[in-house]
């Protein structure tokens, strides 16, 4: 079972960089609200801070996978999450804050390496195969975005997702006006 799960995660990682799924207008708020409700029903709470709608041209299923990976990490290691969405300088930002122990500064980038896990027991009970964050990053980069981690001064970890909005220009607005 563990080998099959690792194989499936590896294939998901490879598919994460695929751009085969078409771009479509996605209400980011709605997508995050659905994920928050779904994950909160089976684990620590994921709370979405209310904000104006953010509709972006995205690959819905791929982005859902990336955000789910980040939210599940916040649940597992940070006892839940608070999620915010903002817009600045032509970009949309999603912040995922948790109240866990954070990550040593030297490891904030290393955790994005495939099969890298900070939890050393290698038990499937305490973590995955070490592909969740690399998958999330690959998907976000395929969208022209990025994800980074930082320790919060008050404790816990912050995952910051950056998605381009303005560089999609008129095409994004045209797509968004047709369907949501």
SULGI-V46344 format. One record per residue. N is the residue number from 1. PSI is psi in radians with two decimals (NA if undefined). Layout:
N;PSI / N;PSI
This chain:
1;-0.75 / 2;-0.72 / 3;-0.71 / 4;-0.75 / 5;-0.70 / 6;-0.69 / 7;-0.77 / 8;-0.69 / 9;-0.67 / 10;-0.75 / 11;-0.67 / 12;-0.67 / 13;-0.79 / 14;-0.69 / 15;-0.42 / 16;-0.49 / 17;-0.03 / 18;2.47 / 19;0.40 / 20;-0.59 / 21;2.28 / 22;2.67 / 23;2.48 / 24;2.72 / 25;2.21 / 26;2.26 / 27;1.76 / 28;-0.65 / 29;-0.81 / 30;-0.74 / 31;-0.80 / 32;-0.63 / 33;-0.75 / 34;-0.80 / 35;-0.74 / 36;-0.78 / 37;-0.78 / 38;-0.83 / 39;-0.63 / 40;-0.51 / 41;-0.38 / 42;0.18 / 43;-2.89 / 44;2.69 / 45;2.46 / 46;2.01 / 47;2.25 / 48;2.14 / 49;2.28 / 50;2.41 / 51;2.87 / 52;2.72 / 53;2.47 / 54;1.84 / 55;2.11 / 56;2.65 / 57;1.96 / 58;2.89 / 59;1.71 / 60;-0.95 / 61;-0.70 / 62;-0.80 / 63;-0.66 / 64;-0.74 / 65;-0.80 / 66;-0.86 / 67;-0.65 / 68;-0.77 / 69;-0.78 / 70;-0.74 / 71;-0.68 / 72;-0.65 / 73;-0.75 / 74;-0.66 / 75;-0.84 / 76;-0.80 / 77;-0.22 / 78;0.20 / 79;0.61 / 80;-3.08 / 81;2.67 / 82;2.22 / 83;2.27 / 84;2.66 / 85;2.35 / 86;2.94 / 87;2.27 / 88;2.43 / 89;0.64 / 90;0.23 / 91;2.70 / 92;2.38 / 93;2.38 / 94;2.18 / 95;2.34 / 96;1.88 / 97;2.41 / 98;3.04 / 99;0.43 / 100;-2.89 / 101;-0.14 / 102;-2.96 / 103;2.43 / 104;2.43 / 105;-0.71 / 106;-0.29 / 107;-0.02 / 108;-0.57 / 109;-0.60 / 110;-0.54 / 111;-0.19 / 112;-0.05 / 113;2.37 / 114;2.41 / 115;0.20 / 116;2.22 / 117;2.38 / 118;-0.51 / 119;2.07 / 120;-0.06 / 121;-0.37 / 122;0.21 / 123;2.39 / 124;-0.32 / 125;-0.49 / 126;0.06 / 127;3.04 / 128;-2.65 / 129;-0.03 / 130;0.48 / 131;-0.13 / 132;-0.89 / 133;-0.73 / 134;-0.64 / 135;-0.82 / 136;-0.80 / 137;-0.75 / 138;-0.74 / 139;-0.80 / 140;-0.68 / 141;-0.60 / 142;-0.38 / 143;0.01 / 144;0.26 / 145;-2.82 / 146;2.84 / 147;2.44 / 148;2.79 / 149;2.57 / 150;2.61 / 151;2.38 / 152;2.42 / 153;-0.60 / 154;0.01 / 155;2.66 / 156;-3.11 / 157;2.58 / 158;2.18 / 159;2.20 / 160;2.09 / 161;2.26 / 162;2.21 / 163;2.35 / 164;2.48 / 165;-0.95 / 166;-0.60 / 167;-0.14 / 168;-0.32 / 169;-2.45 / 170;-0.58 / 171;-0.78 / 172;-0.77 / 173;-0.68 / 174;-0.77 / 175;-0.83 / 176;-0.58 / 177;-0.38 / 178;-0.72 / 179;2.61 / 180;NA
